[in-house]
């Protein structure tokens, strides 16, 4: 990087369905006890709908992960499976969607 240049983070908006094991791990590390209202970033999308997200950063990217009941469940399930030393790297979104419909 040349003198005078600043590092610009790539910004990515991600739905919980697209989260991989590494991203879930970052979320659980940043919010071990869950997130609260102060952690939520709110913006309006192209359809003028309010979208709520939590931010997680890596060295080169700032991720905004869309907040939903499913995200909370995914983080809890990941944290539980991580404690069990599970080798499962895929998030079972079908189970989460079915439980939200109930």
BAFI-3210 file (N, C-alpha, C; in Angstrom, 3 decimals, decimal comma, padded with zeros to 6 digits):
// residues 102
n [1|2|3|4|5|6|7|8|9|10|11|12|13|14|15|16|17|18|19|20|21|22|23|24|25|26|27|28|29|30|31|32|33|34|35|36|37|38|39|40|41|42|43|44|45|46|47|48|49|50|51|52|53|54|55|56|57|58|59|60|61|62|63|64|65|66|67|68|69|70|71|72|73|74|75|76|77|78|79|80|81|82|83|84|85|86|87|88|89|90|91|92|93|94|95|96|97|98|99|100|101|102]
n.u [000,842|000,542|002,000|-000,228|-002,503|-005,509|-006,771|-009,546|-012,431|-014,153|-017,626|-020,230|-023,468|-025,190|-027,371|-028,651|-028,917|-026,887|-024,600|-021,451|-019,515|-017,270|-018,102|-020,288|-018,881|-017,358|-019,465|-020,457|-018,201|-017,953|-020,406|-020,952|-022,885|-025,138|-026,689|-027,638|-029,976|-028,279|-026,284|-027,335|-027,542|-029,365|-030,988|-032,475|-033,637|-033,579|-036,263|-037,381|-037,740|-037,283|-034,296|-032,606|-029,429|-026,454|-023,049|-020,056|-016,591|-013,812|-010,335|-010,335|-012,987|-016,229|-018,976|-022,491|-024,859|-028,015|-030,569|-032,644|-035,130|-034,338|-031,569|-030,681|-031,370|-029,712|-027,163|-027,217|-027,537|-025,174|-023,235|-023,817|-023,305|-020,643|-019,532|-019,924|-018,051|-018,703|-018,509|-019,980|-020,340|-022,276|-025,143|-028,307|-030,747|-033,315|-034,510|-034,546|-036,245|-038,619|-039,204|-039,693|-042,042|-043,917]
n.v [-001,169|002,191|005,219|007,377|006,161|004,634|001,728|000,118|-001,386|-004,148|-004,308|-006,397|-007,719|-010,207|-012,963|-015,046|-017,645|-018,058|-018,265|-019,592|-022,047|-020,698|-017,992|-018,133|-018,845|-016,491|-014,735|-015,893|-015,639|-012,834|-012,098|-013,622|-013,878|-013,354|-010,741|-007,278|-004,500|-002,302|-003,298|-003,600|-002,701|-000,555|-000,146|001,037|-000,862|-001,276|-001,477|000,146|-001,027|-001,684|-002,965|-005,006|-005,577|-007,240|-006,400|-007,883|-008,119|-008,924|-009,107|-007,874|-007,414|-006,141|-007,513|-007,438|-009,023|-010,188|-009,745|-012,000|-014,177|-016,680|-016,396|-016,054|-018,569|-020,145|-019,306|-020,145|-022,924|-023,482|-022,783|-024,663|-027,063|-026,681|-026,860|-029,532|-030,603|-031,246|-032,479|-031,438|-029,197|-027,859|-025,813|-026,619|-025,452|-026,123|-027,320|-025,128|-023,364|-024,812|-024,887|-022,218|-021,793|-023,040]
n.w [000,000|-000,846|000,464|002,131|001,186|002,240|003,807|002,486|003,525|002,192|001,782|002,734|002,534|004,195|004,306|006,895|005,977|004,218|005,673|006,544|008,372|009,414|009,447|011,206|013,481|013,893|014,517|016,896|018,499|018,633|019,729|022,280|024,267|022,889|020,907|021,406|021,261|020,852|019,235|016,746|013,359|011,345|008,217|005,128|002,421|-001,216|-001,769|000,060|002,525|005,974|007,187|009,457|010,867|012,113|012,666|011,560|011,413|009,323|008,441|005,913|005,199|005,908|007,250|007,080|008,757|008,293|010,655|012,356|013,779|013,112|012,801|015,441|016,468|014,848|015,670|018,347|018,017|016,612|018,502|020,480|019,057|018,520|021,012|021,401|019,809|017,152|013,811|011,807|009,222|007,894|008,110|009,234|007,663|006,919|009,135|010,889|009,510|009,516|012,247|012,742|011,401|012,947]
ca.u [000,000|001,337|001,824|-001,389|-003,669|-006,117|-007,369|-011,002|-013,052|-015,236|-018,842|-021,063|-024,684|-025,348|-028,509|-028,156|-028,919|-025,635|-023,459|-020,690|-019,054|-016,349|-018,864|-021,018|-017,886|-017,084|-020,636|-020,507|-017,082|-018,233|-021,612|-021,080|-024,123|-026,161|-026,566|-028,778|-030,391|-027,149|-025,434|-028,072|-027,419|-030,615|-030,972|-033,588|-033,171|-034,073|-037,730|-037,714|-038,049|-036,282|-033,523|-031,760|-028,261|-025,339|-021,812|-018,890|-015,484|-012,577|-009,264|-010,594|-014,405|-017,227|-020,200|-023,729|-025,648|-029,406|-031,071|-033,949|-035,264|-033,553|-030,144|-030,465|-031,403|-028,520|-026,013|-027,325|-027,267|-023,758|-022,488|-024,031|-022,609|-019,215|-019,157|-019,965|-017,006|-019,345|-017,808|-020,950|-020,011|-023,432|-026,226|-029,547|-031,728|-034,654|-035,015|-034,823|-037,415|-039,795|-039,513|-040,234|-043,407|-044,813]
ca.v [000,000|003,411|006,226|008,217|005,351|003,966|000,440|000,185|-002,684|-004,565|-004,422|-007,478|-008,009|-011,650|-013,560|-016,129|-018,906|-018,145|-018,280|-020,824|-022,327|-019,639|-016,787|-018,394|-018,798|-015,073|-014,175|-016,410|-015,026|-011,416|-011,980|-014,903|-013,878|-012,808|-009,317|-006,507|-003,424|-001,423|-003,952|-003,714|-001,652|-000,511|000,620|000,761|-001,465|-000,651|-001,484|001,014|-001,853|-001,592|-004,190|-004,953|-006,442|-007,096|-006,297|-008,699|-007,728|-009,683|-008,176|-007,139|-007,331|-005,862|-008,232|-007,128|-010,246|-009,834|-010,231|-012,654|-015,219|-017,817|-016,143|-016,347|-020,027|-020,696|-019,035|-021,020|-024,291|-023,580|-022,746|-025,962|-028,108|-026,412|-027,409|-030,987|-030,966|-031,850|-032,290|-030,894|-027,838|-027,251|-025,387|-027,221|-024,372|-026,689|-027,493|-023,806|-022,804|-025,550|-024,495|-020,854|-021,856|-023,609]
ca.w [000,000|-000,939|001,506|001,913|000,884|003,382|003,510|002,406|003,734|001,325|002,578|002,227|003,282|004,146|004,991|007,745|005,220|003,462|006,580|006,664|009,733|009,843|009,750|012,448|014,545|014,149|015,202|018,263|019,224|018,869|020,555|022,993|025,036|022,002|020,634|021,880|020,361|020,541|018,237|015,487|012,350|010,591|006,972|004,216|001,178|-002,444|-001,710|001,185|003,688|007,030|007,363|010,642|010,732|013,050|011,899|011,910|010,534|009,168|008,086|004,682|004,877|006,945|006,920|007,767|008,760|008,543|011,936|012,360|014,794|012,621|013,077|016,854|016,605|014,184|016,537|019,517|017,565|016,271|019,752|021,114|018,306|018,664|022,310|021,288|018,849|015,992|012,551|010,859|008,816|007,257|008,965|008,802|007,569|006,804|010,493|011,434|008,850|009,981|013,621|012,739|010,885|013,958]
c.u [000,889|001,028|000,621|-002,647|-004,198|-006,734|-008,892|-011,546|-014,122|-016,459|-019,771|-022,269|-024,983|-026,617|-027,989|-028,071|-027,605|-024,399|-022,769|-020,206|-018,138|-017,094|-019,678|-020,077|-017,540|-018,236|-020,688|-019,371|-017,379|-019,414|-021,838|-022,367|-025,287|-025,938|-027,781|-029,039|-029,245|-026,238|-026,067|-027,882|-028,693|-030,437|-032,210|-033,017|-033,791|-035,596|-038,254|-038,178|-036,924|-035,623|-032,624|-030,656|-027,343|-024,063|-020,732|-017,803|-014,388|-011,520|-009,612|-012,067|-015,234|-018,521|-021,357|-024,605|-027,063|-029,902|-032,448|-033,968|-034,407|-032,059|-029,836|-030,423|-030,156|-027,282|-026,041|-026,995|-025,793|-022,920|-022,617|-023,260|-021,107|-018,705|-019,138|-018,893|-017,572|-018,543|-018,720|-020,592|-021,199|-024,495|-027,507|-030,643|-033,139|-035,292|-035,377|-036,068|-038,682|-040,186|-040,071|-041,679|-044,399|-045,456]
c.v [001,234|004,365|007,109|007,436|004,725|002,656|000,573|-001,226|-002,935|-004,739|-005,440|-007,639|-009,484|-012,060|-014,742|-017,446|-019,129|-018,225|-019,636|-020,963|-021,216|-018,370|-016,967|-018,334|-017,352|-014,419|-014,608|-015,829|-013,569|-011,226|-013,277|-015,007|-013,357|-011,316|-008,597|-005,354|-002,498|-001,992|-003,965|-002,464|-001,710|000,331|000,266|000,213|-000,757|-000,589|-000,635|000,233|-001,701|-002,959|-004,005|-005,990|-006,274|-007,139|-007,205|-008,343|-008,773|-008,660|-007,307|-006,906|-007,001|-006,529|-007,680|-008,364|-009,887|-010,532|-010,854|-013,660|-016,420|-017,638|-016,482|-017,853|-020,666|-020,495|-019,950|-022,457|-024,483|-023,632|-024,089|-027,057|-027,928|-026,973|-028,929|-031,515|-031,707|-031,535|-031,700|-029,473|-027,130|-026,938|-025,974|-026,170|-024,907|-026,845|-026,146|-023,193|-023,504|-025,116|-023,083|-020,850|-022,347|-022,568]
c.w [000,000|000,200|001,159|001,571|002,157|002,913|003,536|002,552|002,685|002,224|001,929|003,139|003,086|004,883|005,792|006,989|004,492|004,357|006,576|008,111|010,257|010,239|011,033|013,638|014,905|014,906|016,661|019,103|019,574|019,821|021,333|023,813|024,208|021,802|021,197|020,918|019,966|019,455|016,846|014,623|011,508|009,333|006,163|002,905|-000,024|-002,488|-000,564|002,421|004,705|007,205|008,578|010,510|011,933|012,215|012,468|010,907|010,512|008,780|006,887|004,364|006,109|006,486|007,731|007,625|009,160|009,810|011,734|013,495|014,403|012,897|014,525|017,065|015,997|015,051|017,757|019,142|017,244|017,537|020,471|020,394|018,397|019,988|022,295|020,358|017,644|014,737|011,490|010,498|008,183|008,291|008,406|008,775|007,432|008,173|011,108|010,821|009,334|011,383|013,686|012,267|011,921|014,808]
res [x|x|x|x|x|x|x|x|x|x|x|x|x|x|x|x|x|x|x|x|x|x|x|x|x|x|x|x|x|x|x|x|x|x|x|x|x|x|x|x|x|x|x|x|x|x|x|x|x|x|x|x|x|x|x|x|x|x|x|x|x|x|x|x|x|x|x|x|x|x|x|x|x|x|x|x|x|x|x|x|x|x|x|x|x|x|x|x|x|x|x|x|x|x|x|x|x|x|x|x|x|x]
***
